[in-house]
Amino acid sequence: MKSVFSSSLGRCLHTLRGFGTDRTGNVAIVVALSLVPMLVAVGASFDYIRSYNVRQRMQSDLDAALIAAVKQIDNVEDADTLKKKVSDWFHAQVDNSYSLGEIEIDTANHNITATASGTVPTTFMKIANIESVDVSVASAVKGPATSYLNVYIVIDTSPSMLLAATTSGQATMYAGIGCQFACHTGDAHTIGKKKYANNYEYSSEKKIKLRADVAGDAVREVLDMIDESDANHERIKVGLYSLGDTLTEVLTPTLSTDTARTRLADASYGLTSSTSKAATYFDVSLATLKQKVGAGGDGSTSGSPLKLVLLLTDGVQSQREWVTDGVVWSKGKAISGSYWNKVAPLNPEWCGYLKNQSNTMAVLYTEYLPITSDWGYNATVGSTMASANWKSTWGGTMDSGVSSSITRRDYIPYALAGCASSKSLFISASSSSEITEGLSTLFTQYLSSVRLTQ
């Protein structure tokens, strides 16, 4: 901009000098009289650009100050203290000649509004006795905790979620029946004089907690947090879904967290460890979930709620028959299987079914623990991504820089991170305590995010 102005001014002065030598009439007088307005006009554009840039910086700094403040709104005892923080954050970024105007803080609704103003000294407009230009900005922020919100909790209920939740539980299972999973089908056992129809009966007898049980604990933690965030049960609805070979809606979104707790604990609704689905088809289930969830709103009314999907899963597209059927054995070892390539991480593009309609996806990965003593694991999840032919099998595209020699198990976090709406909304958890804490952490992370409303 300086070069344009200098060039324009130079041309004006050059023209003036030319006319000043013209003795044929009153041209010199006319040009002299018009010179001041010309300089003011050109200079005004320069000063306007300067003031515009200052205003933009002020707006950005005020927005940043309010965003920082609203994230602290629950941790500050009174509004005056928070106002002081807003002022400190703002003036740490801008010149002290700019001042904050009125700051309004609504702690009950997590709402903060503020204005800022200042003056920008002029350069060329001083010719017209205009010494400065006033600038002012306004900003407002609001957290999702104040908005209408639907939370869709989706629990993976595949057989892999029947893994014993602790290493001690896994050791007990393996020592007793030779398997760490509490499957509901086949594998009858007789231990001493006690007969067990399946692995699950054994785990129940030994009171071994499974990952499916821990998933229930994690959901209950989130329900408690919803009670705290929406004490009057007016804004936040919660729905429950089981994910397996298809998607089952256990509970349509409701304001009643007590109803959610009842459905969660009742074995007949399929969210406890007493039942499981035969397979996990994310492509089918997430497409169905898209229809159930619908498009997300702006949270301003109950008819236009924000929509958050909390997905708790181990991230493996699987079916038991893909492991056991069509297997070629040699000298007591399984050497090939017709469907082993099908057992692989989900394709994160399937999560786009939901994200593309303005829904937020948060993902808790219940880590698929390596079981190298099991031939089925080694042949599928423990095998390489290259052997899965992921692109041709499920349409997946691996992250750049990741070798196809990585195991399918080790690639799961990459796939699930791509499923989440942002890196901050993906958590990996291995222990039962991490799983329980992880889902509530994701919910907290979402509630702590803010949006500019002005």
N, C-alpha and C positions, 0 to 999 in steps of 0.2 A: 504494500500500500504506500510506503514512503516513496518508492521510486516513481509510482504513478503520479502522486501529488507533486513531487519535485519537478517531474517532466511537464505537468500541466502549468505549474507556476512559472517555469522557465519560459514556456511558450508565450504566456501572458506578458512577461517582462520584455521579451524580445519584440513582441508586437508593439508594446508601448514605446520602446525606444525608436522603433521604425516610424510610428506615427508622430513621435515627438520632433522629428526632423522635417516633417511635412509642413511647409509654410504656406500652402495654398488655401487654407481655410481654418475652420474651427475644429478640425478632427482631433487635435491634441487635447483640446478642452473637454470634448465629449468623452474621449477615452479615459481621461483623468477622473472625470466624474463617475464613470462606470467601474473603475478599477477596484474600489473598495467593496462594492457588492460582489464582484467576481471573486475577490480573495476570500470574502466571508463564506460564499457558497462552496468554494473548493475546500476551504479549511473546515467548514462544518461537517463535511463528509468524513474527513480525517478524524475529527474529535468524536463524531458519532460512533465510528468504528471502535475507537479506544474505549468509550463508555460501554458499548455493547459487550466487548470482551471482558471488561471488569464485571459487568452484570452477570455474565455467564459463569465466571469464576465464583462470584458470590453465591449464585444459585447452587452450584455444585457443592460448595463448602457448607452451605446451610442444610442441604439434603443429607450430606454425610454426617453432620452433627446430630440431626434428628434421628437418623437411622441408628446411630450409636446409642442415642438416649433411649429409644423405645425398647431396645434390647435389654436395658437395665431397669426398665420401669417397675418390674416386680421386686427388684433388689434394693430399691431406694425408699427410705422411710417416708419422705414427704416431698411434695411437689417443688418446694423452694430449693431443696437440695438438687433435684433433677434439673431445674432451671439453671442453676449455677454450673452444672456439668455441661449443659447445652452451650452456655456462654463460653466456657473454657475451651470446649472442642471447636467452636466456631472461630474464636479469636486466635487459636493456635494455628489456624490455616490462613487467615486473612490479615490485612493491615488493620491496626487498631483504630484508624480513622473511620472505619465502618462500624456501625453500631447495630445491635440487635434491638428490635422493637418488642412488641408484646409476644409473650410465649404463653400458650395455653396448654395445659396438661390434663388429660382425662385418664387417670390411672385405672379407673374401673373398666374402661373400654380400650385401653392401650392405644390412645390417640394423642398425638402431639402436633400442634401447629405453631408456627413462628414466622416472624417477618424480620427483614434486615434492610438497612438503608445506608447510604453514604453519598459522597460527592466525588466527581472526577474533574480535576482541574483541566481547563481547556488550554489550547496552544494558539491556534489561529483565530478562534472565535473571540479572543480578547480584543481584536480589532473593533468588534461590535460591542465592546464592554460586557461580554458574557464571560465571566470568570470561571464558572464551573457548571457541570451538568449533574443533576440529581439522578440517582439510581436506587431502585428498591426491588426486593424479591420477597416471595412468600413460599412456604413449603408446609406440607402436612404428611405425616406417615401414620400407618395403621398396621398392627400385627394381625396375622391370621387367627390368633386366639380370640379376636374380637368379632370375627366374621362368622357367617353361617357356613358350616362345614359338614360334609359327609365323609366318614372314614370307612373304607372298605377293607376289612381284614381278611386276607386270603391265606389259608393254611394248607401247605402241601401235606396230603394224607396218603402218600405212596408208601409201600413197604419199607423203603429206605429210612423213613422217619421212625421205624420201629427198632432202630438201633438203640442198645442200652446207652443211657445218657452219660454215664461216667466210666472211667477206665476200670474201676473196681467192679461195676456192674457187668461190663463186657467180659472181664476175666471170669466172673462167676458163671455167666452164660456159656462161655467157651469151655470151661472146665466141666460143666454139667451136661451139655448137649452138643458141644462142638460147633456152636454157631452163636455169634454175638447179636443176631437179629431175632426179635420175637414175632416171627411170621405166624399168620393165622391159618395157613393152608399146609397140609401134608406134614411130613417129618414127625411122626408119632414117636414118643420116647418112653422107655421104662427105666426109671432111676430107682434102684433098690426094688421095693415092692410097689412103688408109686408109678401110675401110668399117666402120661400126658398126651393129649390128642394132638398137640402142636406146640411150637416154641412159646407162643404167647401164654399158654397155661402154665408153663414152667416159670416164666418171668413173673407172672402174677403170684404164683405160690411163693416165690423167693422175694416178693416185694421189690423188684428191680424197676427203677424208674427209667422210662424210655424217652427218646427225644420228642415223641408225640405228646407225652405228658408235660415236658418242659415247655413245649409250644403253647400249651394251655395256660401255663403259669405266666408266660410272657404276655399273652393276650389279656389276662386278668390285670396285669400291671398297667396296661394301656387304658383299660376300662376305669381303673382308679384315677388315672390322670385326667380322663375326660370328665369324671365327677368333679375334680378340682377346678378344671378350666371352665366348666359350664355347670356351676353348682345348682342353678335353677332348671337345668335340662331344657333349655330353650333354643340353643343354637347348633349343638353338635350331635349329629346322628351317627350311629355305628351299625354296620352290616357285617355279617359273618358268612364266609364262603369256604368250601372245601375244594381243593384242586387235586385232580387225579386223572383218570382217563377222560373225564369231562369235568365241568364245573357245576357244583351244587350250591344253590343259595340256601343256606341254613337259616338266615335271618335277613329280611329286607331292612334297609336302614331305618333305625328307630331312635327316638330320644331316650328310651328306657335302657339304661345300662344293666338294670336288674334282669330284664328279659334276656339280654345278651349273656349274662353270667349263667342263667338257667340253661340256655341252649348249649352253651360251651361245656357244661358239666354233664348233660344228659347224653348217655352213650347212644341213644336211639337217633341222635342227630348227626352222628358220624365224625365228631371232632375230637374224640378221646382216642386213646391207644387201643381200645377194645375192638376197633374196626380199622380197616385201611382199604384203599383202592388198589386195584390190580396193576395199575400202570400210571404213568405221568405223561400226559400229552399236553405240553404247553401251547402248541399251536392251536389245538382245539379249545382248551380251557380259557386261554386269554382272549380268543376271539369271542367266546361266549360272554366273558366278563365285560368286554367292551359294550355289548348290548345291554347288560344289566346296569352298568355304571352311567352310560350316556355322557353327554358333553358337560364339562365343568363350567361353572359360572364365575361371577366376580365376588361372590360372598356377601353382596349387599343386602340380599333378601333371602327368605327361606325358600323361595322358588328359584333362586339362582345361586346355589351354594358352591363354594370351593369344593373340590373333590380330591381326596388323598387315598391312594391305594397302598396299603402296607402288605407286602408279600413276604411270607416266611417260607423258605424253601431250601433244598439242597441243590437245586438247579439242574438236575439230570433228567433228560428226556429218556424214559425207560419203560420197559415191560419185562416181566420175569421170563416170559417165553423167548424173548430175544436173546437171553443168556443161555437158556437150557435146551431150546429146540434146534435141530439141525446141526448138532455138534458131532464132529469127527473125533473119535478117541483112538489113541495108539499107545499101547503098553501102559494102560491105566491113566493116561494123561489126555486132556482135551487139547487138541492141536489146532482146530479151526471151528468156526461156527457161522452158519448162514446169515445170522442177523446181528453179530457182535458189533458191527459198525453203527447200528442204530442207537446204541446206548451211548449218549454223548451230551455235552452241555446244551442247554436251550439256546436257540437263536435269539439274540437280544432284539432283533427286528420285530419279533412277535410282541414285544412290550410296546412297540410303536402303535399297536392297535389302540392303546389307551392314551399314551402320551400325545398322540396326534389330535386328540379331541380335548385338549386343555385340561388333562388330569395330571396330577403329580404322582410319580411312582417312587416309592421308597422300598428298598430291598434288604432284608436280613438273610444273609447266607449262613445256614446251619451247616458248617463245614462237613463235607463228605470225607470222613476219616479213612485213611488208607488201611485196607485189610489184606495185606500181602500174602497171608496164609490161605486165602480163598481163591480158587482157580477162576471162579466167575468174575471176581473183581479184577484179577490180573488180565483177563481176556477182554475186558470192556473198559471200565472207568480207569483202570490202571494202565491201559494201553495208550498208544500215542494218538494225537489228533490226526496225524497223517493217515493212520489206519482206519479212522472213522470216516474219511472222505466227507468231511463236514459240509463242504460246499454243495456237493452233488446229493448228499443224503438229506440235509436239512436246510440248505440254502444259506448257511452261515459264512461270514467272511471274517477271518482271523484278524486281530489287531496287528497293525504293521510293527515289525520289529520282534514279534514273538515267533519262535521257531515251531514248525509243525511237529518237531520231535517231542514237544512238551506233552505230558500225559493229559488225558481228558480231565482227570481229577484236578490237576494243577491249572487247567485253563478255565475251570468253572468261575473263579472270581472275576476274570476278565469279562466273561459273558454276562454275569449278573451285574457287574458295575456298569456295563453298557445298557442294561435293562433299566437301571435307576435314572431318574430325571437329572440328577447331578451327583458328583462324587461324594458330596457331603451326605447324600441320602442312600448310601450303600455302606453296610457294616458286615464284616465277617466275624462269626462267633463259633468257637469250638466247644467250650465247656458249657455245662448247664447254666451256670451263673451268667456267662457272657450272653447266652441266648436270651435269658430272662431280661437282662439289662438292655440288650441290644434293641429290642423292639420299642421299648419306652424311650431310649435315646433317639431313635429315628423320629418318633412322634414329637419329642421335645425340640429336635432340630428343625422340624417343620414349623412348629408353633413360634419359634424364635425368629423365623424369617419375617421380613416386613415388606410392605409395598408402599410406594409413594402415591398419595391420593390427590395431590395438587402440584 
